[in-house]
Amino acid sequence: NSNDPVICSDNIDIDIDKLAAAIGKILNASHLVIISDSAGLYDSDPNENPDAKLIKKVEKINKEITSLANTKSGSGLGTGGIKSKIIAARSCLARQATMLLLSKGEIFSIPKVVANPNFDLQGTFFSQ
């Protein structure tokens, strides 16, 4: 289940987004796709601000991006919120991999974005 946290033997809990990034690093994957209840990273919380704008591309995780992080799940089912997705993206960018954050409604856009990073999708593409 994608909403279940993982508990390691050392009682360190890690959410599925950070786990996916860690596995991607071990496998030396060039792309990571995270499907979320959110359509991507927004300039403010879309659940609180109806005028929140989707950020289509992030090239660097800086203070401006980390300031957007919260740990609330939009659906109430997840555990890490956008904060865990930003941490996963930072891990990907640090090793020159890309990460795509999108909603389940955009799942069929994945091959198009991998083939053409300039493809216009409703999601956030983390790439340098």
N, C-alpha and C positions, 0 to 999 in steps of 0.2 A: 504494500500500500504506500503510495507516494506521500501520504501525509503522516506516516509514522516516524517518530524519531528513532534513532538507532542508539542503543546503549552498549558501549564497549565493556570489555571485562574489567577495565580500570575505572568504571563508573564515570566515564567521560561521555556526555551525550553529544551527539552530532546530528544535525538535521540532514535531510535527504539531499538538499542543494549542495551543502559542503561535502557530503559523501560523494556525490556525483563528480564534483571537481577533483576530489582526491583520487578517485578511480581513473578519471581522465588523465591525470598527471602520471599515474603508474603505467597506464597503457600508452602514454605519449600521444593521446588523441589530439587531433588538430581542431576539432569542433566539439562543443558541448551545447546541447539544446535542453532548456528547462521549460517545461509546460507548466503554466501556473493559472490560477484563477484571475490573475491580473494580465492585462494585455501587454504589459511591459513596465518600464520605469517611467514614472511621471514626475513632473516638476513640483508637484505637491500631492497629497493623498487624495486620489479621486473619490474615495468614499466620503470625504469631508468637504471637498471642493469640486463642484460640478464643472468648473472651468479649468481643471488640471489638464495640462498638455502632455501628451506622450513624447518622450525623448526617444527619437528613432535610432540614434547612433551615439555610442560612448566610446571614446578612444583612450581615455585615461580615467582611472579612479582617483579623484582628487577630493579635497574638502567639500567642494560644492556637491559632488555626487554622494559622498558619504553622509552629508547632512540630510539627504532625502531618505535615509534608511530608517525604517521602523521595524519592530518585531511583531507587529500585529498582522495576523492573517486576514486577508479580505473576506474569505469564506468562513473563518472561524475554525477551519479544520486543520490548517497547517500549523507549524510551530516556529518558523524562523522569520516569516514576513519577508519584506524586500531586503532587509539587512542581510540575511543569509544568501540571497541571490547576488548582492553586491560583493560579498566576500568570495563567493564562487567565481564571479566575473574577474575579480582582482587576481585570483589564483590562475585563471586562464590567461589573462593578459600578461602576467609575469613570465609566462613561458611561451609567449607569442601564439597562443591558441585563441580561437574566437568563441564567443558564447552568444547564443540566441535565447532571448527570453520572450515568450509569447503565450497567448491563451490557446486552449485546446481547439478553438474555432479556426486557428491559423495553422494547424498541424500540416496541412497539405502544401503550405508555402515553404516548408523546410528545404526541399531539394532546389527550389528556385533561388532561395537566398544563398545557399552554399555555392551554387553555380554562378550567381551574380550578386555580390554584396550590395549593389546599388538597387536591387529589387525593392520596390515600395511595399512593405508589409506593415501590418498593425502589430508591432512588437518592437523590441529594442535589440540592436545588434551591437555587441561589445567587440570591438576589433581595433587594432592599432593601425 
